[in-house]
Amino acid sequence: MSMVIAPIGGGGGLDPDAFTATAADVLTGKIAGIRGNDEPAFGTMPNQAAKTASLNCGGSYTIPAGYHNGNGKITANSLASQTDATAIAGNILKGKTAWVKGSKITGTMDVQSILSFSAASTSSSQITCTWKNPAKGPFSGVIIVGKTGNYPTSITDGTRYYKGRGNNGTANGTSTQVISSLIPSTTYYFRAFSYVTRDNAEWVSGTTYTASAATAKAVGSNTFTSSGTFTVPAGVTSIDIFCVGGGAKGSYIGSRYNNGGGGGGYTSTKKAYAVTPGQKIAVTIGAQSGTTSFGAVLSAAGAPATTATGAVGGKGGSGGGPGINSSQTIILYQNNGGSNGSDGKSGYKAVSSGASIGSPGKGQGTTTRAFGDSSGTLYGGAGGGASYVDNAALRSAGGAGGGGAGGYRIKSGTYGSGTAGTPGTGGGGGASRGTEQGTDTSGAGGSGVCLVRWGY
């Protein structure tokens, strides 16, 4: 097939060299003359006609190369079709937003608060907190913050004592937690915050509960049998003090066959003495006949040594038992120190059948029981006087409260030494029994003691 192309440049027409189109500028299926060519150009430009597209939110459309007739359009899909969902505000975290069925909604789902909260003292240093878990919803546990003076206002206001689910994490379950290391006799104010861990942070409920409780009064005691330092415990503001001096050694004078028992240490008591927690006070324990003291607050003298006259009982907290001024066999006697064993009384008189009797030692006249209480432990018993008896079972006993028994000699020539007062009681020593050789067999006086108590 041949085509005839009429010349363009003749008769005053356009110059072919003025054409600038290329094949790519001519629609596919169309023919055009091309500059500088005698042959026509067959078009290669695609005919896209009318293009249409639909886009979701955030989508994009790439416009293809080629010819467009201007009738195409791009239509956005409805937001409702893109956010079709079943969530409601209560399913979405409080403070978060979402699009549901074309509408933007703000979440209302919050940490579920506990249903109750209480606190009760269980000792001088512990309070037990109790709460009821929520029945459902977001809940990891509680944060318990406490302070003295008033209630905390936030999770950082005060001391954080606990974070967790307690001992029962079930829904609607009752859970407890013991708060320890508290100060005695102190009121604590607690606030419980329900929380959920979200994004590695504590998501705290706006609903909180408060409770307060006072720790119990501190109760305790210290016993000093050697010198040291008393440190006032935490929460303690008042103490009772009881001191016992050292007991005296039983007497011995070589010319006396039967000497007098040593007196028990004197006692003294001070109650409700005001102190400050952490305060330190020196304690000195008297040795034999030495003074026991609690700082400059209280002291108790030791019983004086009994050396003036051999058969006389020593004086002290309780009086020592007298001896018998004779080497004769004594059938009857009663010469132990102290009434009913001691308790601040003077020694008993000895009983003899014709022998000279020494004088009993004088007691302090008031009880030697701890803190002066009728039920207190007995201290400061005096030593028994020495005897000349017809059998060893009749030797004089030491006074109750640490006094030592007196020495003895029976007619067969058997001897028994006086026993020592019990250390740490202020007990007096038993007297030396008589001996022609003049050997001192009297018992040593017991060292003193200091008792401190609080909360009684």
The 8 nearest C-alpha neighbors of each residue, nearest first, counted from 0:
[[1, 2, 3, 4, 38, 39, 30, 41],
 [0, 2, 3, 4, 38, 39, 5, 37],
 [3, 1, 4, 0, 5, 39, 38, 37],
 [2, 4, 5, 1, 6, 0, 38, 39],
 [5, 3, 2, 6, 37, 39, 38, 7],
 [4, 6, 7, 3, 8, 9, 2, 37],
 [7, 5, 8, 4, 9, 15, 12, 37],
 [6, 8, 9, 12, 5, 13, 15, 14],
 [7, 9, 14, 12, 13, 6, 15, 11],
 [10, 8, 11, 12, 7, 6, 13, 14],
 [9, 11, 12, 8, 7, 13, 6, 14],
 [10, 12, 9, 8, 13, 14, 7, 6],
 [13, 11, 8, 9, 10, 7, 14, 6],
 [14, 12, 8, 15, 7, 11, 17, 9],
 [13, 15, 8, 16, 17, 12, 7, 18],
 [16, 14, 17, 34, 18, 13, 8, 7],
 [15, 17, 34, 14, 18, 35, 19, 13],
 [16, 18, 15, 14, 19, 34, 13, 35],
 [19, 17, 34, 16, 15, 20, 33, 14],
 [18, 20, 34, 17, 21, 33, 16, 15],
 [21, 19, 24, 18, 33, 22, 34, 25],
 [22, 20, 24, 23, 33, 19, 25, 40],
 [21, 23, 42, 25, 24, 43, 40, 41],
 [24, 22, 43, 44, 21, 25, 42, 26],
 [25, 23, 21, 22, 44, 20, 26, 42],
 [24, 26, 42, 22, 44, 23, 43, 29],
 [27, 25, 44, 42, 29, 43, 28, 45],
 [26, 28, 42, 43, 44, 29, 45, 25],
 [29, 27, 42, 26, 41, 30, 43, 25],
 [30, 28, 42, 26, 27, 41, 25, 31],
 [31, 29, 41, 40, 42, 39, 28, 32],
 [32, 30, 40, 39, 33, 41, 29, 25],
 [33, 31, 39, 40, 34, 38, 30, 36],
 [32, 34, 36, 40, 39, 31, 35, 20],
 [33, 35, 16, 18, 36, 15, 19, 32],
 [34, 36, 16, 33, 37, 15, 18, 32],
 [37, 35, 38, 34, 33, 39, 32, 15],
 [36, 38, 39, 35, 33, 32, 34, 4],
 [37, 39, 36, 40, 32, 33, 4, 35],
 [40, 38, 32, 31, 33, 30, 41, 37],
 [41, 39, 31, 30, 32, 22, 33, 42],
 [40, 42, 30, 29, 22, 31, 39, 43],
 [43, 41, 25, 27, 22, 26, 29, 30],
 [44, 42, 27, 23, 22, 26, 25, 45],
 [43, 45, 26, 23, 27, 25, 65, 24],
 [46, 44, 65, 27, 47, 66, 26, 43],
 [45, 47, 66, 48, 65, 26, 44, 67],
 [48, 46, 67, 66, 65, 45, 49, 50],
 [47, 49, 67, 68, 46, 66, 50, 69],
 [50, 48, 71, 70, 68, 67, 47, 69],
 [51, 49, 71, 48, 72, 47, 52, 67],
 [50, 52, 72, 71, 73, 49, 53, 74],
 [53, 51, 73, 74, 54, 72, 50, 60],
 [54, 52, 74, 75, 73, 76, 55, 51],
 [55, 53, 75, 58, 76, 74, 56, 52],
 [54, 56, 58, 76, 75, 57, 53, 81],
 [57, 55, 58, 54, 78, 75, 76, 81],
 [56, 58, 55, 59, 54, 75, 60, 76],
 [57, 59, 55, 54, 56, 60, 53, 75],
 [58, 60, 54, 61, 57, 55, 56, 53],
 [61, 59, 62, 58, 52, 54, 73, 53],
 [60, 62, 63, 59, 64, 52, 58, 50],
 [63, 61, 60, 64, 50, 65, 67, 59],
 [64, 62, 61, 65, 47, 66, 50, 67],
 [65, 63, 62, 66, 45, 47, 44, 67],
 [64, 66, 45, 46, 44, 47, 63, 67],
 [65, 67, 46, 47, 45, 48, 68, 44],
 [68, 66, 48, 47, 69, 49, 65, 46],
 [67, 69, 48, 70, 49, 66, 71, 47],
 [70, 68, 67, 71, 49, 48, 72, 50],
 [69, 71, 49, 68, 72, 50, 67, 48],
 [72, 70, 49, 50, 51, 69, 73, 68],
 [73, 71, 51, 74, 50, 52, 70, 49],
 [72, 74, 52, 51, 53, 75, 71, 54],
 [73, 75, 53, 52, 54, 76, 72, 51],
 [76, 74, 54, 53, 55, 77, 73, 56],
 [75, 77, 55, 54, 53, 74, 78, 80],
 [76, 78, 79, 80, 75, 81, 55, 101],
 [79, 77, 101, 81, 80, 82, 76, 100],
 [101, 78, 80, 100, 82, 81, 77, 83],
 [81, 79, 78, 77, 83, 82, 100, 76],
 [80, 82, 78, 79, 83, 77, 55, 101],
 [83, 81, 100, 99, 79, 80, 101, 84],
 [82, 84, 100, 80, 81, 79, 99, 85],
 [85, 83, 99, 86, 82, 100, 98, 87],
 [84, 86, 87, 83, 99, 100, 90, 82],
 [87, 85, 84, 90, 88, 99, 91, 89],
 [86, 88, 90, 89, 85, 91, 106, 104],
 [89, 87, 106, 107, 91, 90, 105, 104],
 [88, 90, 108, 107, 87, 91, 106, 92],
 [91, 89, 88, 87, 108, 86, 92, 106],
 [90, 92, 106, 88, 89, 108, 107, 93],
 [93, 91, 108, 106, 95, 107, 94, 109],
 [92, 94, 107, 106, 108, 109, 95, 91],
 [93, 95, 106, 92, 105, 96, 107, 91],
 [94, 96, 106, 92, 93, 105, 91, 97],
 [97, 95, 105, 104, 106, 103, 94, 98],
 [98, 96, 104, 103, 99, 105, 95, 106],
 [99, 97, 103, 102, 101, 82, 104, 100],
 [98, 100, 82, 102, 101, 84, 83, 103],
 [101, 99, 79, 83, 82, 102, 84, 98],
 [79, 100, 102, 78, 99, 82, 98, 103],
 [101, 103, 98, 99, 100, 104, 79, 97],
 [102, 104, 98, 97, 99, 96, 101, 105],
 [105, 103, 97, 96, 98, 102, 88, 106],
 [106, 104, 96, 95, 88, 94, 107, 97],
 [107, 105, 91, 88, 93, 92, 95, 108],
 [106, 108, 93, 89, 88, 92, 109, 91],
 [109, 107, 92, 89, 93, 91, 106, 90],
 [110, 108, 93, 111, 107, 92, 204, 137],
 [111, 109, 204, 137, 138, 194, 112, 195],
 [110, 112, 137, 138, 136, 109, 133, 113],
 [111, 113, 193, 206, 110, 133, 204, 114],
 [112, 114, 132, 133, 131, 115, 193, 111],
 [113, 115, 131, 133, 132, 112, 130, 116],
 [116, 114, 130, 131, 113, 117, 208, 132],
 [115, 117, 130, 129, 208, 210, 209, 131],
 [118, 116, 129, 210, 128, 130, 119, 115],
 [119, 117, 128, 127, 210, 212, 211, 129],
 [120, 118, 127, 126, 212, 121, 128, 117],
 [119, 121, 126, 214, 122, 212, 213, 125],
 [120, 122, 126, 125, 119, 127, 123, 214],
 [123, 121, 125, 215, 124, 120, 214, 126],
 [122, 124, 215, 183, 214, 217, 216, 125],
 [125, 123, 181, 180, 122, 183, 182, 179],
 [126, 124, 179, 122, 178, 121, 181, 123],
 [127, 125, 120, 178, 121, 119, 177, 128],
 [126, 128, 177, 119, 118, 176, 178, 120],
 [129, 127, 118, 176, 175, 117, 177, 126],
 [130, 128, 175, 117, 116, 174, 118, 127],
 [129, 131, 116, 115, 174, 173, 175, 117],
 [132, 130, 173, 114, 115, 172, 113, 171],
 [131, 133, 171, 113, 172, 170, 114, 173],
 [134, 132, 113, 171, 135, 170, 114, 112],
 [133, 135, 171, 170, 132, 136, 172, 169],
 [136, 134, 133, 170, 137, 111, 138, 171],
 [135, 137, 111, 138, 110, 134, 133, 109],
 [136, 138, 110, 111, 195, 139, 135, 109],
 [139, 137, 195, 111, 140, 110, 194, 136],
 [140, 138, 195, 194, 164, 196, 137, 163],
 [141, 139, 164, 163, 194, 138, 193, 162],
 [142, 140, 193, 192, 163, 162, 194, 191],
 [141, 143, 162, 192, 161, 191, 193, 144],
 [144, 142, 191, 161, 160, 190, 159, 141],
 [143, 145, 159, 158, 190, 189, 160, 157],
 [146, 144, 189, 158, 188, 157, 151, 190],
 [145, 147, 157, 188, 187, 158, 151, 150],
 [148, 146, 187, 149, 188, 186, 145, 150],
 [147, 149, 146, 150, 188, 187, 186, 151],
 [150, 148, 147, 188, 151, 146, 187, 189],
 [149, 151, 188, 189, 152, 190, 146, 145],
 [152, 150, 156, 153, 157, 190, 145, 146],
 [151, 153, 156, 150, 154, 190, 155, 157],
 [154, 152, 156, 155, 151, 144, 157, 190],
 [153, 155, 156, 144, 152, 159, 142, 192],
 [156, 154, 153, 157, 159, 158, 144, 152],
 [157, 155, 153, 151, 154, 152, 158, 144],
 [158, 156, 146, 145, 151, 155, 144, 159],
 [159, 157, 145, 144, 160, 146, 156, 155],
 [158, 160, 144, 161, 143, 145, 157, 154],
 [159, 161, 144, 143, 158, 178, 145, 162],
 [160, 162, 143, 142, 159, 163, 144, 141],
 [163, 161, 142, 141, 143, 140, 160, 164],
 [162, 164, 140, 141, 165, 161, 142, 139],
 [165, 163, 140, 168, 141, 166, 167, 139],
 [166, 164, 174, 175, 176, 167, 163, 168],
 [165, 167, 174, 175, 164, 168, 176, 173],
 [168, 166, 174, 165, 169, 172, 173, 164],
 [167, 169, 164, 166, 170, 172, 165, 174],
 [170, 168, 172, 167, 171, 132, 173, 134],
 [169, 171, 134, 172, 132, 133, 135, 168],
 [170, 172, 134, 132, 133, 131, 169, 173],
 [173, 171, 169, 170, 132, 131, 167, 174],
 [174, 172, 131, 130, 132, 167, 171, 175],
 [173, 175, 167, 165, 166, 130, 129, 131],
 [176, 174, 129, 165, 128, 166, 130, 127],
 [175, 177, 128, 165, 127, 178, 129, 166],
 [178, 176, 127, 126, 179, 128, 125, 175],
 [177, 179, 126, 125, 127, 176, 160, 180],
 [178, 180, 125, 181, 124, 177, 126, 127],
 [181, 179, 124, 125, 182, 178, 123, 183],
 [182, 180, 124, 179, 125, 183, 214, 123],
 [181, 183, 234, 124, 185, 233, 184, 180],
 [184, 182, 123, 234, 214, 217, 185, 216],
 [185, 183, 216, 214, 215, 234, 213, 182],
 [184, 186, 213, 214, 183, 182, 187, 234],
 [185, 187, 213, 212, 147, 214, 188, 184],
 [188, 186, 147, 211, 212, 146, 213, 185],
 [187, 189, 211, 150, 145, 146, 147, 149],
 [190, 188, 145, 210, 209, 144, 211, 150],
 [189, 191, 209, 144, 208, 143, 151, 145],
 [192, 190, 143, 208, 142, 207, 141, 209],
 [193, 191, 142, 207, 141, 194, 143, 203],
 [194, 192, 141, 112, 204, 140, 203, 113],
 [195, 193, 203, 202, 140, 139, 141, 204],
 [196, 194, 139, 202, 138, 201, 197, 110],
 [195, 197, 201, 200, 202, 199, 194, 139],
 [198, 196, 200, 199, 202, 195, 201, 194],
 [197, 199, 200, 196, 201, 202, 195, 92],
 [200, 198, 197, 196, 201, 202, 195, 194],
 [199, 201, 197, 198, 196, 202, 195, 203],
 [202, 200, 196, 203, 195, 194, 197, 199],
 [201, 203, 195, 194, 196, 197, 200, 204],
 [204, 202, 194, 193, 201, 205, 192, 195],
 [205, 203, 110, 206, 193, 194, 112, 192],
 [204, 206, 207, 203, 192, 110, 112, 193],
 [207, 205, 204, 112, 208, 192, 193, 113],
 [208, 206, 192, 191, 205, 190, 209, 193],
 [207, 209, 191, 190, 116, 210, 206, 192],
 [210, 208, 190, 189, 191, 116, 207, 211],
 [211, 209, 117, 189, 118, 188, 190, 116],
 [210, 212, 188, 187, 189, 118, 186, 209],
 [211, 213, 119, 186, 187, 118, 120, 214],
 [214, 212, 186, 185, 187, 120, 184, 215],
 [215, 213, 123, 184, 120, 183, 185, 124],
 [216, 214, 123, 184, 122, 183, 217, 213],
 [215, 217, 184, 183, 123, 454, 218, 214],
 [216, 218, 123, 183, 454, 215, 235, 219],
 [219, 217, 454, 453, 216, 455, 220, 452],
 [220, 218, 453, 452, 217, 454, 221, 455],
 [219, 221, 452, 451, 453, 222, 450, 218],
 [222, 220, 451, 450, 452, 223, 219, 229],
 [221, 223, 450, 449, 451, 224, 220, 448],
 [222, 224, 449, 225, 448, 450, 221, 226],
 [225, 223, 448, 423, 284, 222, 447, 449],
 [226, 224, 284, 223, 227, 283, 448, 423],
 [225, 227, 283, 284, 282, 223, 224, 228],
 [226, 228, 282, 281, 225, 283, 229, 223],
 [229, 227, 281, 282, 280, 279, 230, 226],
 [228, 230, 280, 279, 281, 231, 282, 227],
 [231, 229, 279, 278, 277, 232, 228, 280],
 [230, 232, 277, 276, 278, 229, 279, 235],
 [233, 231, 276, 235, 277, 230, 234, 278],
 [234, 232, 276, 235, 182, 277, 231, 183],
 [233, 235, 183, 182, 276, 184, 232, 236],
 [236, 234, 233, 232, 276, 237, 231, 217],
 [235, 237, 274, 275, 273, 276, 234, 238],
 [236, 238, 273, 271, 272, 274, 235, 453],
 [237, 239, 453, 272, 271, 452, 270, 240],
 [240, 238, 270, 452, 271, 451, 269, 453],
 [239, 241, 451, 269, 268, 450, 270, 238],
 [242, 240, 268, 450, 370, 449, 267, 369],
 [241, 243, 449, 267, 266, 299, 448, 291],
 [244, 242, 266, 447, 448, 299, 265, 264],
 [245, 243, 301, 264, 447, 300, 290, 291],
 [244, 246, 447, 301, 446, 425, 288, 287],
 [245, 247, 427, 264, 444, 425, 263, 426],
 [248, 246, 444, 261, 427, 288, 302, 304],
 [247, 249, 444, 443, 428, 261, 442, 427],
 [250, 248, 430, 261, 260, 428, 429, 441],
 [251, 249, 305, 430, 259, 306, 258, 309],
 [250, 252, 309, 431, 258, 439, 253, 441],
 [253, 251, 309, 254, 255, 250, 258, 306],
 [252, 254, 437, 255, 251, 438, 256, 439],
 [253, 255, 252, 256, 437, 309, 435, 433],
 [256, 254, 253, 257, 252, 309, 433, 258],
 [433, 255, 257, 434, 432, 326, 325, 254],
 [258, 256, 385, 433, 432, 322, 323, 255],
 [257, 259, 310, 309, 322, 430, 385, 431],
 [260, 258, 312, 321, 384, 310, 322, 311],
 [261, 259, 430, 382, 384, 249, 319, 383],
 [262, 260, 249, 427, 313, 247, 382, 428],
 [263, 261, 313, 315, 381, 319, 314, 427],
 [262, 264, 381, 379, 427, 246, 426, 380],
 [265, 263, 246, 244, 425, 301, 302, 245],
 [266, 264, 316, 244, 300, 315, 299, 243],
 [265, 267, 243, 299, 242, 367, 316, 244],
 [266, 268, 242, 299, 241, 298, 243, 265],
 [269, 267, 241, 370, 240, 242, 270, 371],
 [270, 268, 240, 239, 241, 272, 271, 267],
 [269, 271, 239, 272, 240, 238, 268, 370],
 [272, 270, 238, 237, 239, 273, 269, 240],
 [271, 273, 238, 237, 270, 239, 274, 269],
 [274, 272, 237, 236, 271, 238, 275, 235],
 [275, 273, 236, 237, 272, 276, 278, 238],
 [274, 276, 236, 278, 277, 231, 235, 273],
 [277, 275, 231, 233, 232, 278, 235, 234],
 [276, 278, 231, 230, 232, 275, 279, 233],
 [277, 279, 231, 275, 276, 230, 280, 274],
 [280, 278, 230, 229, 277, 228, 231, 281],
 [279, 281, 229, 228, 294, 282, 230, 278],
 [282, 280, 228, 294, 227, 293, 229, 283],
 [281, 283, 293, 227, 226, 228, 292, 294],
 [284, 282, 226, 292, 291, 285, 293, 281],
 [285, 283, 291, 226, 225, 447, 448, 224],
 [286, 284, 289, 290, 291, 245, 447, 244],
 [285, 287, 446, 289, 245, 288, 447, 284],
 [286, 288, 245, 444, 446, 289, 246, 247],
 [289, 287, 301, 245, 302, 247, 246, 303],
 [290, 288, 285, 301, 286, 245, 287, 244],
 [291, 289, 300, 285, 244, 301, 299, 292],
 [290, 292, 284, 285, 244, 299, 283, 298],
 [293, 291, 298, 283, 297, 282, 294, 299],
 [292, 294, 282, 297, 296, 295, 298, 281],
 [293, 295, 281, 296, 280, 282, 292, 297],
 [294, 296, 297, 293, 292, 298, 281, 280],
 [295, 297, 294, 293, 298, 292, 269, 272],
 [298, 296, 293, 292, 295, 294, 269, 299],
 [297, 299, 292, 291, 293, 242, 300, 267],
 [300, 298, 244, 291, 266, 243, 267, 290],
 [301, 299, 290, 244, 265, 289, 291, 302],
 [300, 302, 288, 244, 245, 289, 264, 290],
 [303, 301, 315, 264, 288, 247, 246, 262],
 [304, 302, 288, 247, 301, 305, 314, 315],
 [303, 305, 247, 306, 248, 302, 288, 313],
 [306, 304, 313, 250, 307, 261, 303, 249],
 [305, 307, 250, 308, 304, 309, 251, 252],
 [308, 306, 305, 309, 311, 250, 304, 252],
 [309, 307, 311, 306, 310, 252, 305, 250],
 [308, 310, 258, 252, 251, 311, 250, 259],
 [309, 311, 258, 322, 259, 357, 321, 308],
 [312, 310, 259, 357, 358, 321, 309, 308],
 [313, 311, 360, 259, 319, 321, 359, 320],
 [312, 314, 262, 360, 261, 319, 305, 318],
 [315, 313, 360, 361, 318, 262, 362, 319],
 [316, 314, 302, 262, 317, 263, 362, 318],
 [315, 317, 265, 363, 264, 263, 362, 343],
 [316, 318, 362, 343, 263, 315, 344, 381],
 [319, 317, 360, 345, 362, 361, 346, 314],
 [320, 318, 312, 336, 260, 262, 360, 313],
 [319, 321, 336, 384, 335, 346, 383, 312],
 [322, 320, 312, 259, 359, 384, 311, 357],
 [321, 323, 310, 384, 258, 259, 257, 385],
 [322, 324, 356, 257, 325, 357, 355, 386],
 [325, 323, 355, 356, 354, 257, 310, 255],
 [326, 324, 327, 354, 323, 355, 256, 257],
 [325, 327, 256, 387, 328, 324, 433, 257],
 [328, 326, 325, 329, 387, 354, 410, 388],
 [327, 329, 388, 387, 410, 330, 389, 326],
 [330, 328, 388, 351, 331, 387, 352, 327],
 [329, 331, 388, 328, 389, 332, 352, 351],
 [332, 330, 329, 351, 350, 352, 333, 388],
 [333, 331, 350, 349, 351, 334, 330, 329],
 [332, 334, 349, 350, 335, 348, 347, 395],
 [335, 333, 349, 320, 347, 348, 384, 321],
 [334, 336, 383, 320, 395, 396, 397, 384],
 [337, 335, 320, 346, 319, 381, 383, 398],
 [341, 336, 338, 346, 344, 340, 345, 398],
 [337, 339, 341, 344, 340, 346, 345, 342],
 [340, 338, 341, 337, 399, 342, 398, 344],
 [339, 341, 398, 399, 337, 338, 336, 380],
 [337, 340, 342, 338, 398, 380, 317, 399],
 [343, 341, 367, 366, 344, 317, 337, 368],
 [342, 344, 317, 366, 362, 364, 365, 316],
 [345, 343, 362, 337, 317, 338, 364, 341],
 [344, 346, 318, 362, 361, 337, 360, 317],
 [347, 345, 336, 337, 320, 359, 318, 319],
 [348, 346, 334, 359, 320, 336, 335, 349],
 [347, 349, 334, 359, 350, 346, 321, 333],
 [350, 348, 334, 333, 332, 356, 321, 347],
 [349, 351, 332, 333, 331, 348, 352, 334],
 [352, 350, 354, 329, 332, 353, 331, 349],
 [353, 351, 354, 329, 330, 331, 350, 328],
 [352, 354, 351, 355, 329, 327, 325, 356],
 [353, 355, 325, 351, 352, 324, 356, 323],
 [354, 356, 324, 323, 325, 353, 357, 351],
 [357, 355, 323, 324, 349, 354, 322, 358],
 [356, 358, 310, 311, 321, 322, 323, 359],
 [359, 357, 311, 321, 312, 360, 356, 348],
 [360, 358, 346, 312, 321, 320, 348, 347],
 [359, 361, 318, 312, 314, 313, 319, 346],
 [360, 362, 345, 318, 314, 359, 315, 346],
 [363, 361, 317, 345, 318, 344, 343, 316],
 [364, 362, 316, 343, 365, 317, 315, 344],
 [363, 365, 343, 362, 344, 366, 345, 316],
 [366, 364, 343, 363, 367, 342, 344, 362],
 [365, 367, 343, 342, 368, 371, 364, 344],
 [366, 368, 342, 343, 378, 266, 377, 379],
 [369, 367, 377, 375, 371, 376, 366, 378],
 [368, 370, 375, 376, 371, 372, 377, 241],
 [371, 369, 241, 268, 372, 368, 375, 240],
 [370, 372, 368, 369, 366, 373, 367, 268],
 [373, 371, 375, 374, 370, 369, 368, 366],
 [372, 374, 375, 371, 368, 366, 369, 376],
 [373, 375, 372, 376, 368, 369, 371, 377],
 [376, 374, 369, 372, 368, 373, 377, 370],
 [375, 377, 368, 369, 378, 374, 400, 372],
 [376, 378, 368, 400, 367, 375, 369, 342],
 [379, 377, 400, 424, 367, 368, 380, 401],
 [378, 380, 263, 425, 426, 264, 400, 424],
 [379, 381, 400, 402, 398, 426, 263, 341],
 [382, 380, 263, 427, 402, 262, 319, 398],
 [381, 383, 429, 260, 402, 427, 428, 403],
 [382, 384, 335, 405, 397, 260, 320, 404],
 [385, 383, 259, 260, 320, 322, 321, 405],
 [384, 386, 405, 406, 257, 432, 322, 430],
 [387, 385, 407, 257, 388, 394, 323, 322],
 [386, 388, 408, 407, 409, 328, 329, 326],
 [389, 387, 409, 329, 390, 328, 386, 408],
 [388, 390, 409, 410, 328, 330, 329, 391],
 [391, 389, 388, 392, 409, 393, 394, 410],
 [390, 392, 393, 394, 409, 388, 389, 407],
 [391, 393, 390, 394, 395, 388, 389, 407],
 [394, 392, 391, 390, 395, 388, 389, 332],
 [393, 395, 392, 391, 407, 386, 396, 405],
 [396, 394, 335, 383, 405, 334, 404, 384],
 [397, 395, 404, 335, 383, 405, 394, 398],
 [398, 396, 404, 403, 402, 383, 382, 335],
 [397, 399, 340, 380, 402, 381, 341, 336],
 [400, 398, 340, 380, 341, 401, 402, 397],
 [399, 401, 378, 380, 377, 379, 402, 398],
 [400, 402, 426, 421, 380, 420, 424, 399],
 [403, 401, 426, 380, 381, 397, 382, 398],
 [402, 404, 397, 420, 429, 382, 428, 418],
 [405, 403, 397, 396, 429, 383, 418, 417],
 [406, 404, 429, 383, 417, 385, 430, 384],
 [405, 407, 417, 416, 432, 385, 415, 431],
 [408, 406, 386, 432, 415, 385, 387, 414],
 [409, 407, 414, 387, 413, 388, 415, 432],
 [410, 408, 388, 389, 411, 413, 412, 387],
 [409, 411, 412, 389, 328, 408, 388, 413],
 [410, 412, 409, 413, 389, 408, 390, 414],
 [411, 413, 410, 409, 414, 408, 434, 387],
 [414, 412, 409, 408, 411, 415, 410, 407],
 [415, 413, 408, 407, 412, 409, 416, 432],
 [414, 416, 407, 406, 408, 417, 432, 413],
 [417, 415, 406, 440, 431, 432, 441, 418],
 [416, 418, 406, 429, 405, 441, 442, 430],
 [419, 417, 442, 403, 429, 404, 428, 416],
 [420, 418, 442, 428, 443, 403, 444, 429],
 [419, 421, 445, 426, 428, 403, 402, 427],
 [420, 422, 401, 445, 426, 424, 419, 423],
 [423, 421, 445, 446, 424, 420, 425, 447],
 [422, 424, 447, 446, 448, 224, 425, 445],
 [423, 425, 378, 426, 447, 401, 422, 421],
 [426, 424, 447, 246, 245, 379, 264, 445],
 [425, 427, 401, 402, 420, 379, 263, 380],
 [428, 426, 246, 263, 381, 382, 261, 444],
 [429, 427, 442, 419, 420, 444, 249, 382],
 [428, 430, 405, 382, 417, 403, 404, 260],
 [431, 429, 249, 260, 441, 405, 384, 417],
 [430, 432, 441, 440, 406, 417, 258, 251],
 [433, 431, 406, 407, 257, 385, 256, 416],
 [256, 434, 432, 257, 255, 431, 408, 435],
 [435, 433, 436, 437, 256, 438, 432, 253],
 [434, 436, 437, 433, 256, 438, 253, 254],
 [435, 437, 434, 438, 253, 433, 439, 254],
 [438, 436, 253, 434, 435, 439, 254, 433],
 [439, 437, 436, 440, 434, 253, 435, 433],
 [438, 440, 441, 431, 251, 437, 253, 252],
 [441, 439, 431, 416, 417, 438, 442, 432],
 [431, 442, 440, 417, 430, 249, 429, 439],
 [441, 443, 419, 428, 418, 417, 429, 249],
 [444, 442, 248, 419, 428, 420, 445, 249],
 [443, 445, 248, 246, 247, 428, 427, 420],
 [444, 446, 422, 420, 421, 426, 425, 246],
 [447, 445, 286, 245, 422, 423, 425, 287],
 [448, 446, 245, 425, 244, 423, 243, 285],
 [447, 449, 224, 423, 243, 223, 424, 242],
 [448, 450, 242, 223, 241, 222, 243, 224],
 [451, 449, 222, 241, 240, 221, 223, 242],
 [450, 452, 240, 221, 220, 239, 222, 241],
 [451, 453, 220, 239, 219, 238, 221, 450],
 [454, 452, 238, 218, 219, 455, 239, 220],
 [453, 455, 218, 217, 216, 219, 452, 238],
 [454, 453, 218, 452, 219, 239, 238, 217]]
